[in-house]
Amino acid sequence: MEFLYWDCFDVARWIESLGFPQYEACFTDNRITGRKLIYVNCTYLPRLGITDFKDMQVISACVRELLGITEILWSRSIANPRRDSVALFLEQKCRTGERADSLTYQRFLEDMHH
C-alpha cells in the first residue's frame, strides 16, 4: 500500500496518469495526499473543483481500485451493511499520529477479531 506514503504531488502525478492532467491542481491545491484518498469519492470531488459527472465516476472508480475497496452493493439491506475491512483499515491509516503510522493491516485484522 505504497500510496499511503504519497504526497500531494505524487497523487497529482497519478491523476495525470489516469488521463486527467486538468485536475492536478485540484489535488495539490487541496493537499490531497495518499492517506486522504480514502475520502475521495463522487461526494467529495466537487469540493476539489471536479464537477464533470463522467470524470467523477472514473476517478472514484480508480481510487477504489487503488485502495482495493470493493464496490458497495446498493441492493443490500440498509441496516448497517458490513464494511470492507480494507476500507476500515484505510480510515484508521488516514489519521496522523504514531499509532496510525505504526498500524499494519495484519495488526488491524487481529484487533478486529478480538
N, C-alpha and C positions, 0 to 999 in steps of 0.2 A: 504494500500500500504506500508506494513512494510518493503519491500525490499529496499525502498528508504533510509532506515537508516542502511543498511548492510555495513559493512566494507569489505575490500578485502578478509578477512579470512572467513566471512560469505558467500560471493559469491563462494569462493573455496569449502567450505563445500557443498553448493548447487550443484555445478558442480559435485562433487564426488557422491552426492546422485542420480544424473542422470545416474551414471554408467561410469563416465569419470575421475577416480582419476588421470590418467596420465596427465590431463590438469590443475590440481590445481595450480601448479607453474606458468603456463602461466597467470593465473588471478592475483595471488598475486604479481609476479614479475612486472607486468604491472599496479599494483594498481587499478584494476577494482573494484570499489565499486558498491553498488546497484544503485546509481544515474547514473553511467556510463554504466549500462547495456542497456540503450536506444540505445547506439551506436553499441552494439554487434550484428552483423549480418554476413552473408556469405562474405560480402566485407571486414569487419573489422577483422574477426577471423584469417586470415593468418598473420596479423600484430602481433598477440599474439603468433604465432607459431603453430597454429592449421591449418593443410592443408589437412587433410583427408576429402574428399568431403562429404561422408555419415555422419561423425561426425559433420561437419559444419552444415549440414541440420538439424540434430536432435537438436543440441544446439541452433541454430537460432529459430527453432520452439518452443522450451521450453522457450526461452527468451520472444518471442512474447506472448506466453500463460501466462507467469508470469506477463508481463506488461499489459495484457488484450487488446493487439492490434490485430485487425482482419487482416487476410491475405489480401494483396493488390491484387485486381483483375487485372491481366495484360491485360485482354481483353478490359478494359475500354479505353476511349479516352486518348491520352497522353496530351491533353490540360488541364494541371493543375487539375488532379482529386482531389476531396475533400479529405482532410486528416482526419484521425481518430482523434476525439477530445482527446482521451486518449493519443495518440502518441504526439499530440501538447502540451498537459499538461506536459507530462514527459520531453519533450525538455526544457520546462521552469524550471522544478524542478531539472534537472540535473546540472543546473548552481549553482554556490555557491553565497552566499550573503544573506543579511537579507530578501530581497524581495522574493527570491526563497524559502527560509526556511519557510516564513510565508504564502506563497501561498497555498490555499486549492483548491481541484478540483472544489468544488462548486463555489468559488470565480472566478476561471478561466473561468468556463462556463458562469457566469454572465458577466464577462468582454468581452467574445467573442460575446455576443448577444447585446452589446451596441455600 
